[in-house]
Amino acid sequence: MMYDKFGRAHTDTSELTHMLYQNPELDLGRFFVDDPEEYNSHVRRLFLDIDKLKKYEDMGSELTIEQFDQSMQGQWLMPDQYAELDIAQWALDQCKSDVELQRVGQELLLYHERDAFNLLRYMKYMIDTFRANGIVWGLGRGSSVASYILYLMGVHKIDSIYYDLPIEEFLK
């Protein structure tokens, strides 16, 4: 396995085949390979409902980490039901009082200003996946506990309204 300067792992089909023999449950859709076309053509020809391999593309030496990060913002790997989720409406629907509605509205504006709705969608997907698979995660730590929306999702167990934690602590 090789890693580029952006931390992306890529391999060749021979090494990937070896890894697959060691772990038949390996999710091949997560890997970038130098030449995926032979594998992908067999998947298409056999009408298999499995992920195809993604081709590794060298991003070039001139691209900075910041430019790479910006280019990746639109490529969240999550199911369509989460990618298309109206996360603002979901968050508002969780509110049980005017105080909660005010706080969620304030947070949504701040998340929107930072173009972070996909982050919220991904967090919802991640927590739902944890719950569905019995995966234990922490109670909350650091500045994330200042977000009431993350509390509503179950990312943490700290009610930021109850403890009067300002959202600005999280979104500095």
Secondary structure, DSSP 4 states (H G I P E B T S, - for coil): -EE-TT--EEE-HHHHHHHHHH-TT--GGG-EES--HHHHHHHHHTT--SPPPEEP----SS--HHHHHHHHTT-----HHHHT--HHHHHHHT--SHHHHHHHHHHHHHHHHTT-HHHHHHHHHHHHHHHHTT----S--GGGGG-HHHHHHTS----TTTTT--GGGT--
